[in-house]
Structure formats: C-alpha cells, structure tokens
Amino acid sequence: MIGDISPPVASIPVVEGNAEVRKKKNLLPPMSKVASHFGTSGISVALATGVTHPLDVLKVRLQMQQVGQRGPLIGMNGIFVQLMKKEGPKSLYLGLTPALTRSVLYGGLRLGLYEPTKVAFDWAFGSTNVFVKIASGAFAGAFSTALTNPVEVVKVRLQMNPNAVPIAEVREIVSKEGIGALWKGVGPAMVRAAALTASQLATYDETKRILVKRTSLEEGFHLHLCSSVVAGVVSTLITAPMDMIKTRLMLQQDSESSRIYRNGFHCGYKVIRKEGPLALYKGGFAIFARLGPQTMITFILCEKLRSLAGLHTM
C-alpha cells in the first residue's frame, strides 16, 4: 500500500470517564506524504527515461519508416549507424528536455494515482483482485496522458527534427495547426497509456504477490527485479501496436493534402493493409529494449526511494 492513503474515516467518539472526547482522524494523508508519494514516482520514471532515451529516439525513427517510401526498410542497427553518420551522437538525445518534463509529470501521476485508485475501488467494492488492479492502472494511465499529451507531441516532433528548439516548436505547432494539435493522437495515446499502466502495474503488483506466496523471495531487490522483468515483457507485447499508431498520428501534419490517417483505427487499418500485420510491431525490439530496462529501473528505484521516504512498498 502506498503511504498511509486510506478511505476517509469520520471522527470516532471515545469515552473517558463521564466525558466524551472526539478522537479526530485526518480525512487526507499529510501533504508531506502526498508530495513524497508522487515525487518518488516522478523522479524514478525521469531517471529511467534519461537512461533509456536513446532507444526511444531509435524506436520513433523505426516506426516512421513506411514500405516503399524511402527505399528498403532498415533495422535498429542501421538506424543507429545512420544517425551517427548524419546527425552525430547528440541526435540520440533529441527531445530529452520534454521527455524528462513529461516523465516527472506523467510518471508521477501514472504511478502515483495507481494505489489511491486501487484503495478507492477496495473501499467501494470490497475487493483488490487482479481486475481491480487492471482497472486502477487503466484509469491512472489514461488520466495522466490526457493531461500531459502536449509534452509528448513536442517530444516526438523534436526527435524527428535535430534543429528544433522546444519553445519554438510549440509556437510553430500552435500557429500552423492550432492549439488542438498539442492533443493530436491523444485518443490512441490514452488507450496506450491505459493498457501500459494496467499491464505494467497490475502485472508487477500481481507477480510480487505470487512470488512472495509461492517462492522463498521476500521484499527486496531480487523480488523487485523479477517482478519488473515480467511486467516489462507483458507491457511491451500489449502496447507496441498502440505505440506505433500513436507515433504515426502525432507526426502527421493537419493539412488536408498531407493527412494520411483520419484516426487511430484508420491508421491501424492502413498500416496493416499496406505494410502487413507485423508492421504494428515495427520498432518492437527497440520498444522492449527501452521499456524493459525502463520498467526495471523505474520499479527498483521507486521501491528504494519509497523506502528512504518512509513509505510502504508498492
């Protein structure tokens, strides 16, 4: 359980002698614990993002390849060599500033809202089974993405343009495409985030429970490592197609002449028809190479930071 977050409890009368004294209980946890709760989540995600960001750049470049558009498709190694030759090592960190900004905001909300949502479901329905965990993760991921989508749009645009500046890119998007363009791809992004958070956090939570129950593993590094590896594999398999569709939508221009996809379903349909079903997993290895280590680093760091902050384990 996270922190001391629990359902609101009314004042409980306590009788001492002939006098009735009301023992007051806080309806909300202290602000310091709330700050620690969301802060540890955001910091752990940001650190994991900083380590794995080069793989995210490679993933975006892989996903933007289309059959027959610019010659034969090349793999992750080819994309890496191409980037080094044409744009230099710095290109591996294109879009890092908005990526870190988004990690603190989105990561803090995504991980931070999971446990309170699970507690709320438990309070309402009297259960914390695996379906409750999935629903809690889905809500936390979708809500967080709806708030932070503009930062993700800017990050993806910067990763495709080595000469762009974050603030200038925001101004250009708003002036040319309107402020609504900052929420471009928000539908698939919310679906992906809901699936990612549900699969990642619910799998991690449930794997920890099963390993503690059926093996000799106890709360600590090895339990966190094993659980996070399983969570990374499951979340990659589920979210890779949605990630690919989200990237295509975010990078297309809004003008009628250049618009290729009308929405997420249309994008998926056209990709499958033109490039084949496996194209939905284009950049899949790069996604796992990034999401696997990122999941492990995030959960291990978050558990450690929570321990240092005096909070309960996830």
Secondary structure in CASP SS format (residue, H / E / C, confidence):
PFRMAT SS
TARGET T0000
AUTHOR 0000-0000-0000
METHOD secondary structure of the structure
MODEL  1
M C 1.00
I C 1.00
G C 1.00
D C 1.00
I C 1.00
S C 1.00
P C 1.00
P C 1.00
V C 1.00
A C 1.00
S C 1.00
I E 1.00
P E 1.00
V E 1.00
V E 1.00
E E 1.00
G C 1.00
N C 1.00
A E 1.00
E E 1.00
V E 1.00
R E 1.00
K E 1.00
K C 1.00
K C 1.00
N C 1.00
L C 1.00
L C 1.00
P C 1.00
P C 1.00
M H 1.00
S H 1.00
K H 1.00
V H 1.00
A H 1.00
S H 1.00
H H 1.00
F H 1.00
G H 1.00
T H 1.00
S H 1.00
G H 1.00
I H 1.00
S H 1.00
V H 1.00
A H 1.00
L H 1.00
A H 1.00
T H 1.00
G H 1.00
V H 1.00
T H 1.00
H H 1.00
P H 1.00
L H 1.00
D H 1.00
V H 1.00
L H 1.00
K H 1.00
V H 1.00
R H 1.00
L H 1.00
Q H 1.00
M C 1.00
Q C 1.00
Q C 1.00
V C 1.00
G C 1.00
Q C 1.00
R C 1.00
G C 1.00
P C 1.00
L C 1.00
I C 1.00
G C 1.00
M H 1.00
N H 1.00
G H 1.00
I H 1.00
F H 1.00
V H 1.00
Q H 1.00
L H 1.00
M H 1.00
K H 1.00
K H 1.00
E C 1.00
G C 1.00
P H 1.00
K H 1.00
S H 1.00
L H 1.00
Y H 1.00
L C 1.00
G C 1.00
L H 1.00
T H 1.00
P H 1.00
A H 1.00
L H 1.00
T H 1.00
R H 1.00
S H 1.00
V H 1.00
L H 1.00
Y H 1.00
G H 1.00
G H 1.00
L H 1.00
R H 1.00
L H 1.00
G H 1.00
L H 1.00
Y H 1.00
E H 1.00
P H 1.00
T H 1.00
K H 1.00
V H 1.00
A H 1.00
F H 1.00
D H 1.00
W H 1.00
A H 1.00
F H 1.00
G C 1.00
S C 1.00
T C 1.00
N C 1.00
V H 1.00
F H 1.00
V H 1.00
K H 1.00
I H 1.00
A H 1.00
S H 1.00
G H 1.00
A H 1.00
F H 1.00
A H 1.00
G H 1.00
A H 1.00
F H 1.00
S H 1.00
T H 1.00
A H 1.00
L H 1.00
T H 1.00
N H 1.00
P H 1.00
V H 1.00
E H 1.00
V H 1.00
V H 1.00
K H 1.00
V H 1.00
R H 1.00
L H 1.00
Q H 1.00
M H 1.00
N C 1.00
P C 1.00
N C 1.00
A C 1.00
V C 1.00
P H 1.00
I H 1.00
A H 1.00
E H 1.00
V H 1.00
R H 1.00
E H 1.00
I H 1.00
V H 1.00
S H 1.00
K H 1.00
E H 1.00
G C 1.00
I H 1.00
G H 1.00
A H 1.00
L H 1.00
W H 1.00
K C 1.00
G C 1.00
V H 1.00
G H 1.00
P H 1.00
A H 1.00
M H 1.00
V H 1.00
R H 1.00
A H 1.00
A H 1.00
A H 1.00
L H 1.00
T H 1.00
A H 1.00
S H 1.00
Q H 1.00
L H 1.00
A H 1.00
T H 1.00
Y H 1.00
D H 1.00
E H 1.00
T H 1.00
K H 1.00
R H 1.00
I H 1.00
L H 1.00
V H 1.00
K H 1.00
R H 1.00
T C 1.00
S C 1.00
L C 1.00
E C 1.00
E C 1.00
G C 1.00
F H 1.00
H H 1.00
L H 1.00
H H 1.00
L H 1.00
C H 1.00
S H 1.00
S H 1.00
V H 1.00
V H 1.00
A H 1.00
G H 1.00
V H 1.00
V H 1.00
S H 1.00
T H 1.00
L H 1.00
I H 1.00
T H 1.00
A H 1.00
P H 1.00
M H 1.00
D H 1.00
M H 1.00
I H 1.00
K H 1.00
T H 1.00
R H 1.00
L H 1.00
M H 1.00
L H 1.00
Q C 1.00
Q C 1.00
D C 1.00
S C 1.00
E C 1.00
S C 1.00
S C 1.00
R C 1.00
I C 1.00
Y C 1.00
R C 1.00
N C 1.00
G H 1.00
F H 1.00
H H 1.00
C H 1.00
G H 1.00
Y H 1.00
K H 1.00
V H 1.00
I H 1.00
R H 1.00
K H 1.00
E H 1.00
G C 1.00
P H 1.00
L H 1.00
A H 1.00
L H 1.00
Y H 1.00
K C 1.00
G C 1.00
G H 1.00
F H 1.00
A H 1.00
I H 1.00
F H 1.00
A H 1.00
R H 1.00
L H 1.00
G H 1.00
P H 1.00
Q H 1.00
T H 1.00
M H 1.00
I H 1.00
T H 1.00
F H 1.00
I H 1.00
L H 1.00
C H 1.00
E H 1.00
K H 1.00
L H 1.00
R H 1.00
S H 1.00
L H 1.00
A C 1.00
G C 1.00
L C 1.00
H C 1.00
T C 1.00
M C 1.00
END
